Amino acid sequence: MKQPTKKTFEVGQDETIDACLDRMRNEGYMPVKRIEKPIFQEVKEGNQTGFEPIFRKIVFEGRKIE
């Protein structure tokens, strides 16, 4: 069975970026794209509702090393 040539790797909440990149290399993938997505929390102050970022989700797209 042929392995996929692309795969995404999400940096875990208690994981460093370097640890995620090492995990990618161990599985035979090289990072080609980094995607950061902010995660927001709803905040209510009086009758106003706003959003503030609480953390960011980092996802790497990897391509199979041949």
C-alpha positions as CSV (number, residue, x, y, z in Angstrom):
1,M,0.0,0.0,0.0
2,K,1.4,3.4,-1.0
3,Q,1.8,6.0,1.7
4,P,0.3,9.5,1.2
5,T,2.8,12.1,-0.1
6,K,1.2,14.9,2.1
7,K,0.3,14.8,5.7
8,T,-0.5,17.4,8.3
9,F,1.0,17.6,11.8
10,E,-0.5,19.6,14.6
11,V,1.7,20.9,17.4
12,G,0.3,19.5,20.6
13,Q,-0.7,21.7,23.5
14,D,2.3,20.6,25.6
15,E,4.6,20.0,22.7
16,T,7.3,22.3,21.3
17,I,7.6,23.2,17.6
18,D,11.0,21.4,17.5
19,A,9.4,18.3,19.0
20,C,6.7,18.4,16.3
21,L,9.3,18.8,13.6
22,D,11.3,15.9,15.0
23,R,8.2,13.8,14.9
24,M,7.7,14.7,11.3
25,R,11.2,13.7,10.4
26,N,10.9,10.4,12.3
27,E,7.8,9.6,10.1
28,G,9.7,10.5,7.0
29,Y,8.2,13.9,6.2
30,M,9.7,17.3,5.5
31,P,7.8,20.5,6.4
32,V,6.7,22.6,3.4
33,K,4.0,24.9,5.0
34,R,3.2,26.3,8.4
35,I,-0.3,27.4,9.3
36,E,-1.2,29.4,12.4
37,K,-4.8,29.7,13.5
38,P,-5.8,31.9,16.5
39,I,-8.3,30.4,18.9
40,F,-10.6,33.0,20.4
41,Q,-12.7,33.2,23.6
42,E,-15.9,35.1,23.9
43,V,-15.7,37.9,26.5
44,K,-18.7,39.8,27.8
45,E,-18.3,43.2,29.4
46,G,-21.6,44.7,30.5
47,N,-23.8,44.6,27.4
48,Q,-20.8,44.3,25.0
49,T,-19.6,41.0,23.6
50,G,-16.1,40.7,22.2
51,F,-13.5,38.1,21.4
52,E,-9.9,37.8,22.5
53,P,-7.3,35.3,21.4
54,I,-6.4,32.7,24.1
55,F,-3.9,30.7,22.1
56,R,-2.8,29.7,18.6
57,K,-3.0,26.4,16.9
58,I,0.1,25.6,14.7
59,V,-0.2,23.0,11.9
60,F,2.6,21.9,9.6
61,E,2.0,20.4,6.2
62,G,4.6,17.8,5.4
63,R,5.7,16.2,2.2
64,K,7.1,12.6,2.1
65,I,10.9,12.5,1.8
66,E,11.8,10.3,-1.1
